[in-house]
């Protein structure tokens, strides 16, 4: 009888430990699948706390910085027909169209070039500065 009672007591301890482990695993799973953030809609209190895009980058980036980070992938190699930086023959007819046209094409996209060269974190002024950099380097 004593053996049976010891066996029942051991089973109770093991069962209790198994329940604790199962709860721990469930908590770990819940933590892993929990949302990483929440959606904040305009007009809600949390939206007022969202930083502006340029503030998060420490201010406006230079044209050279934007070119190096986003534009050089195509404009240094000529990918998809992009005029290369420094290619006067390729840039001359584009420059002749005027800077406003170049700015519009860079911001809105033109032919194979996507809007803002896919730099969705760039402000319009930063894109214009990158265009200025390309034009200055291609005269």
Secondary structure as GFF3:
##gff-version 3
##sequence-region A 1 139
A	DSSP	alpha_helix	2	33	.	.	.	ID=ss1
A	DSSP	alpha_helix	45	48	.	.	.	ID=ss2
A	DSSP	alpha_helix	53	56	.	.	.	ID=ss3
A	DSSP	alpha_helix	63	66	.	.	.	ID=ss4
A	DSSP	pi_helix	67	71	.	.	.	ID=ss5
A	DSSP	alpha_helix	72	75	.	.	.	ID=ss6
A	DSSP	three_ten_helix	79	81	.	.	.	ID=ss7
A	DSSP	alpha_helix	88	96	.	.	.	ID=ss8
A	DSSP	alpha_helix	99	108	.	.	.	ID=ss9
A	DSSP	three_ten_helix	115	118	.	.	.	ID=ss10
A	DSSP	alpha_helix	124	136	.	.	.	ID=ss11
###
